[in-house]
Amino acid sequence: MQEVIEFIVFFRNYTIARLISLGRSFEGLKDVIVAFLIVKRGKYSSSFLNTSFLILVGAAVVGGPIIVENNPFLGFFESEYKPQFSQASVVSYNPYESGLSTTISIKPRDRVIEHKVASGDTLASIGKRYGISVDTIKWANDLKIDTIMPGQSLKIPPVTGVVHKVVSGETIYSIAKKYKTNAQNIVNFIFNDFADIDTFALRVGQTLYVPDGVIEEEQPRYFAMEPKYAAIQAGVHGSSSFIWPTSGIITQYPTWYHMALDIANNALPPVLASDTGTVTFAGCLNWGYGCHIVIDHANGYLTLYGHLSAINVSAGQAVSQGQQIGTMGSTGRSTGTHLHFEVRSGGSLLNPQEFLR
């Protein structure tokens, strides 16, 4: 809604500016025509007024439908988003109409911006201000040392990682390998654009942001804790004590544009219920989360398990903590086998790391 308001304000200011400019041009033209009519002592005034009126009416008739047809606001609030489900069983749940939000401290940036170095600035202080690493600033500006000077202009990427210009023959997989990260991290960054959303094809010359990518040093990777398979008493009320839903390599940690954990494992391990609860959604989409499950833990929390290759439960079923509910996969908006794990509460996405034990 905030972005809609900002766009309306911008459109209003733009319209006013264009009308003022048009008015000034019209006034200048009118002065010339008036002077011409005065010289001709009114000889052409009657025909001029009649012709002007006909031109005005004609412009309204011809241009009116075009303006209406291209009005960006027409029907904006009347449109309704209705995703198509396949092989889905739903109990009062739609993953994209639940009003989910992620609370962040600053407005997300979708492009590289310029920063003019002020007296007292350091790479560390600039990185802290914009929420990115020092190495990110150095890579974006081809800096070999940490010394910067007042008045110097620095490029500030929108996210920690590498800003890459796509060349012919490159794919998100080759770029991810080049910068020692995972292709899914590139797909997860919401401001990356693709020529084909199904294949994640790229356009030559486009700017691609590679979150958590590195140019020189190897990025550390950490293993998720082995999930516990111990039998736990079944029920429909959660304990608020979550366990790891699967095992593998954590390829992406929670961030403002991807408030979830991505855990990868090519062995296709089982996916477990992180806590006791009731399944509210178990089905597949052709996009987004792909085949996924949502569990309501009846204590204000819900968990989501995305990109599954198999689903072992159905909507309305009670599950216990540690029970297998599916198998890791790569369905939906996914570039490789992994589990996308979310924790939700009150319509917001929360950091899963704060709940896992």
Helices and strands as residue ranges (DSSP letters): H 2-39, H 45-69, E 85-90, E 113-116, H 123-130, H 134-141, E 153-156, E 161-165, H 172-178, H 183-188, E 207-211, E 222-223, E 249-252, E 261-264, E 270-272, E 277-285, E 291-296, E 302-306, E 308-311, E 318-319, E 324-328, E 338-345, E 348-350, G 352-354
